[in-house]
Each structure stands twice: as C-alpha cells, then as structure tokens.
Amino acid sequence: MFFWLLALLILCHFLWNYKRQLKIADITDKYIFITGCDTGFGNLAARTFDKKGFRVIAACLTESGSKALKAETSERLHTVLLDVTDPENVKRTAQWVKDQVGEKGLWGLINNAGVLGVLAPTDWLTVEDYREPIEVNLFGLINVTLNMLPLVKKARGRVINVSSIGGRLAFCGGGYTLSKYAVEGFNDSLRRDMKAFGVHVSCIEPGLFKTALADPLKTTEKKLAIWKHLSPDIKQQYGEGYIEKSLNKLKGTSSFVNMDLSLVVECMDHALTSLFPKTHYAAGKDAKTFWIPLSHMPAVLQDFLLLKQKVELANPKAV
C-alpha cells in the first residue's frame, strides 16, 4: 500500500512540474507593457523580453532612462514617458498603447513601477510621509491597470503585479509595506474578477534585492532629514546614535540581499509565457527560505525575530 501511495505522489509531482513547463506557442506578435523601466527589474525585463521577441512597450519616468533603454534594445521596443501618479498621463498613454496594439490587444501588463518612500519608526512620521509610496505603489498601479484592462481582456492576456515580501510581512515603518499589503489585496480580487475573461493575474513577491530602489544611502538621508525635525522627547527616547546603530544592524543582513535581478525577471517570464502561470511567485533565496515562511508563522514568532534586528531604544520611558 505504501509503495503505491509513494508511486502516486511521484507521478503527481512529475505531472505538476510538466504542466508548469508548458509554454504559449508564439510570442513574436504579442505586445507587453511594462512600467518602471528606467532602472532595476523593469529595465532588465524590457531588455530581456525584447531579446526574446516580444513587442515591448516600456514606460519610463525620465527622458534619460528612455534614451538609455532605446540604445540597448531593438527597433521593436517602444518607450513612453509615464508618471503613474498623473491620471491624465496614464489615460493618454493607454490611448496611445491602444493605437499601437490595435485588434491584437495587450498580452501582458507588468506593473513594476514603485518607490520605497521613508523607512522609519512610525512615531517619527506624518501622514505626508505615507502618501508618496501609496500614491505610486498602489493608486498608480490601480490606475494603470484599470486603463489597460480592456486591452488585456481583448487579448485574454496576463496581468503581473510586482509586490514585495513587504506585502506579506511588515518589516519596517512607513508607507512602503502598507502599499504592498494593499497591492496583494488588489491582485487577489483582480485575479478572481478576471477569471471569467480568460485573463491570468499573477503577483511577484521579491525579497531584498540590490537595486536603486533600496539604496541604503538614500534611505539613510531620508531618515536623517526626518530626525532633524523630531521633537526633543522622541530624540531622547530613541537616543542620538539610533540611526548609526540601525545602519550597523543592516550591515549584518547583507548576506540576505540578492544581487541577481534576473530571478525576478524569470518569474515575470513564467507568468507571461506559461500555459499555467502561478498565482504567486517568491523571488530570491531570502523570500523563499525566510520571509514567506515567516509570514505564515504565529505573530509572537514574527515579532521575536524581527525585533531582534531592531536597535534598543536609549530611554523608552521618557514620555
């Protein structure tokens, strides 16, 4: 009996892996639209999918980013300047994309644009500090999706939302993790709503990667700027050396940072080309072995492990 059960499990495993490897037949006539292509995941994705033969429309925030990308890609690839927080810009871009793709529709929409915002303890922040990451990472993503969705439905294509392990576990204060939690909720509701139209919706959850988004110098500069305007009470509670000590703690987690951005692009590729794309993709060894498993653990264990990485306050009773 045990032998037959083992054989059945092995067969199921084989069939499952085989199913995941099945690909769509032709990509050369398929259009994909990617946001946030100036640097990082979006830039690598645009270059990778252009080489594969997709008709890539890459949205960049800056003219310099657009020119640099054009210089490295084929004539198939088109760029467009897009600020995802500008509703009129998004609407005009969607109309321009519609004119480009015609009756073929849009096979893939990759919502990749994002910002980190300020990462700092919650009691350092104002509501304005939360606004930028939520405007870009959440409302920008939703607005682009809603404007492009008719084109994706026409092609019975794919929507790929780049979230974060920060959408599964709040590892810091600030608007970043809030925005990514909300992206996860939007992704799940969109996936179920689009099922009847033959549109597949996937969510990618990268771990910690070395990109311009996560530049430690810029993150520290933002923290220092906020520190200067904090009340004397809060400065006394945290202590003058708090930011420096936090940086030293971060240096100890450098082994967690993934250097290979292609790990995320490979997830995008599977979500675009597989006949059976996954609903969620974890990208990076830290995401797969630490962050995602920890997100399923009891809150008391999550708090214990994450608080170990925080700096001890100088005088928390000075309130």
Secondary structure, DSSP 8 states (H G I E B T S, - for coil): -HHHHHHHHHHHHHHHHHHHH-B-S--TT-EEEES--SSHHHHHHHHHHHHHT-EEEEEESSHHHHHHHHHTS-TT-EEEE--TT-HHHHHHHHHHHHHHHGGG--SEEEE----------GGG--HHHHHHHIIIIIIIHHHHHHHHHHHHHHHT-EEEEE--GGGTS--SSSHHHHHHHHHHHHHHHHHHHHGGGT-EEEEEEE--B-SGGG-HHHHHHHHHHHHHTS-HHHHHHH-TTHHHHHHHHHHTTGGG-B--THHHHHHHHHHHHBSS--SEEEESHHIIIIIHHHHTS-HHHHHHHHHTTS---S-TT--
